[in-house]
């Protein structure tokens, strides 16, 4: 089970708390959609900004996010690979 969340209204004029919640849901621009795991925490976030988003339950599974290396480590690895090539 997953929740399909879409930003349907502009968040201009919203409080910092609501903006942080919208960013936490992974929504950046008007019309953005995300497929998120159906957990109580996510449902609470959606409830907090329910006047700005639309949500529906879907039977598909939410994709697991990829783990990324910190920027500093990624740059170091890229530099080492470049030096090894040269």
N, C-alpha and C positions, 0 to 999 in steps of 0.2 A: 504494500500500500504506500502511496505517496500523495503529496499535496501539490497541485499545480497552482502556483501563485503568479498573478499578473498585476503589474502596476497600472491602474486604470485612471488615476487622477494625479494631477500635479501636486508635488509636495512643497511648492513655494509657500512660504509663510508658516510652515510646520515647525514645531519646537525641535530643539537639538535632540531631545530624547527620541522623538519620532524619526528624525533623520538617521540616527544611529540604528534604530530598529530596521528601517528600510535597507540600509547598507548591510546590516547583519543578515537579512534575508537574501542578499546578493542582487538586489534590484538597483540599477543605476539610472536608467532612462525611462521616460514615459513609454509604456507598451512592452517593457521587458517582461519575460516569463521565465520562471525557474521551476524545476521539478525537485521538490525537497522531501526528505524523509518525514513521515507522519509521526512526529513525536509531540509530547505535551509542551516542550519548550517552543517548538516551531508554531504550534497552534496558538500559544500565548502571544507570540510575536505578531502573528497574523491578526489576532483579536485586537491587539493594541492599535494597529493601523488599518482596521477593517473598513474605514471610510475612504481609504486611498487605494486599496487592493481588492481584487476579486480572487477567490480561491475555490477549488473544487477537488474532490477526492478522486484519484484515478487508480486503476488496478496495477499499473506498471510500477516497476521498482525504480527508485531514485538512483541515479548514477553516483558511485562513490567518488568523492573528490580525490584528485591526484595529489600526492605529497610533493611539495616543491622544496628545493634546497634554499636556504637563505641567500640573499643576493650576494653577500660578501663571499660565500663559499663557491657559488656558481661562477663568479668572476675569476676567482682564484683557479678553479678547475679549467676554465676556458684559457686562461693565460698559460697554464702548464701544458695544455694540449698544443697551443700555438708554439711554444718554445720547443716542444718535442718534435714538432713538424720541421722546424727550421734547423 
